[in-house]
């Protein structure tokens, strides 16, 4: 019987709402991106997109639209941030949850997104079932728009939910116990209302299987303010009467919630004061605080999360004090406009969750506050930062800083108004730039000095030109579409530059280019051919004067181009450009072409010829290595990307011979083979065909006399001491096997103190088995300079340093697949160390240097070559250097 009566009441609860909304049941899909969470006695839904309406769904068929008033009365609240994200909060004991014996609560909500006139609004449905046990004697919930008290009902008294009763006559009859609700008395006004009056005035009062639930808007008529420990609190106090045949029972319910006046602000910190002893909720002063938790958006935070966000909670004798930095994680900034001035507020919704027990009554109370806090408006006047470099001839401006809810719509110039798209089409390069944490934005713009919106004023007497840009930024705040503007005037002054002069001439081998910059600091970079004049280039080819510099460059330099080739000369050209370093615009261009005498063909009396073919500008795609003589089998003896050198006899390679009077003329032709010529012309139709004729002539019937004299040799040839280049390299092996070595990109190599270092020194360019390499001196320094101080000797005169507590260990070298001459290789082991004066820093770099001696292994001459530890300085020594980085081990041995 009880279940049937309860079903009647549930149907009666939704009758009026369905009549008002007039929505039929509909099938809607569920989606996964609506995130629902059970957070104690609150259900939280996170909704990313903006939605148009929210409905409560009952039994999958009945849909009730949640108006703001109904949401407050039934235990729902909403929160939106400037980016359109929403959070939806619902008390477990809201009007539309399916309550299963006060242990399980199931809620289904429906969100409707904005559609268009052609289609129905998209509808998404999400459901959540939460368990909540055990209940405390009293549960207080304070949300942004309502206050709720849930009191445990009398033992063995089971009451029915009472909310709305407009569809049918209200069924006031008991379930198992026979109790019925008759009146509600508000304190301190003593106003008495029946259940219908309570509901009409916006309150909600309901019975669950074991509890009485009272809910009220914060500023309802029967609420009142009370100062508790210096903190203004909003209070609702009621007594609800239930009647049985000869018995009247009273259940008291009180809700107390903080007001915005409980918060103090500074520009840096938000401080929220909550009374520790909330007087209206206590029957005595004796109580024990069992739990204090802080959270954000109804979700608890642990101590690590609070520390990471710089939140703090302090419990004093009278208060619980919460401090939150302005701008901390968990909140958001919102933009506002007042009198066309830009302001921001910071909003965050902290939660306090308390649990206490009264020592006398032995009743426990759970107290939860979801407390949205918004700072007063803080002025943030935008600034225009001017990053203009006048020499670049472009205004570079940055406007900011704004929150993400601000957008740039247009820019007003003295002569026109341009949208952002129109600015970019004009070349102004308007860009939105965001901070690394993606919380702030600026607007950057580039306007060339040459654009008509820029005003120019030439001041000849001062030798400058002033460029002025006047503009008004048109901005808007979303989603309110609140417009505002910011104006700016920026100037740039550019010195009038007298362009430098460039002159040039040629001698027999070189170009000489002189640049005169006329008593002004050089404000340009120099492009020689296709190469920028850098420091290395300048050291080799540039000579500086007081107000000029001269570039001297050989005519055959790769920076010059060959225009044409003749039998005894080459015409070469050098192009020089002076560029603005900021925009690469050409300030001055100069080109110098000269003919240089050059023997390209040589004829020898033994019947051989040599010819040099040169790549010319008109054949840019030519590969000189592919050129041949008349016989395609005769290619160049040597070639690179600019030259091809041929050496052949006059009776080979298709050379022709003619007799002209008393002269024999030999001719040949250098060109591309036919198949390559066709391929080259197919890819570069404008390229000229490459042909170079070479010739030699000899006078016929001429006799040459060659005289020579011989004498006997006094003695056999012998080798004399001479000089030459020997290459020695020093490497660090990865272990004692000396099989693998650190590569150049590995340095500096990190080692711990007393960790062994395995060095190998090798003579690399000699294959003479009679040559031996000897380590003479090795030492370590703190920097790359081998002569720097301090210095620590590792090897002295080929032997270990006797003063070293960890002496060098020499390792033998055997023949293997890599080492063919063991006498060419020396290996030694050093334990990692640090200099005493560097020990405090516990890390640093150590450079190792060695002097080596190259000896004749077959004829030792004493000193290091004898293998003895004796001093001998009059020998040829090589040098090598090494770098390592010191890194101390965790236990930190010290020198």
Secondary structure, DSSP 8 states (H G I E B T S, - for coil): -HHHHHHHHHHHHHHHHHHHH--------B-SSSEEEEETTEEEEEE-S--SEEEEEETTTEEEE--HHHHHHHTEEEEE-TTS-EEEEEETT-TTSEEETTTEEEEEEEEE---BTTB---EEEEEEEEE-----SEEEEE-SSEEEEEEE--TT---------SSS------SSS--EEEEEEEETT--EE-HHHHHHTT-EEEE-SSEEEEEEETT-TT-EEEEETTEEEEEEEEEEEEEETTEEEEEEEEEEEE-GGGEEE-SSEEEEEEESS-GGG-SSS-EEEEEEEEEETTEE--HHHHHHHT-EEEE-SSEEEEEEETT-TT-EEEEEEETTEEEEEEEEEEEEEEEEEETTT--EEEEEEEEEEE---EE---EEEE--BGGGTEEEEEEEEEETTEEEEEEEETTEEEEHHHHHHTT---EEEE-TTSSEEEEEEEEETTSTTSEEEEETTTTEEEEEEEEEEEEEETTTTEEEEEEEEEEEEEE-----EEEEEE-SSEEEEEEE-TTS----EEEETTEE--HHHHHHHEEE-SSEEEEEEETTSTTSEEEEE-SSEEEEEEEEEEE-TTT--EEEEEEEEEEEE---EEE-TTSEEEEEEE--GGGTT--GGGEE-SSTT-B-SEE-SSEEEEEEETTSTT-EEEEETTEEEEEEEEEE-HHHHHHHHHH-TT----EEEEEEEEETT------------SS------------EEEEEESSTT-SSB--GGG-SEEE-TT-EEEEEEEE-S---TTEEEEEEEEEEESSS-TT-SSEEEEEETTEE-TT-SS--EEE-----SS-S-GGGEEEEEEE----GGGTTTSEEEEEEEEEEEEEETTS--SGGGGTS-----SS-EEEEEEEEEEE--TT----
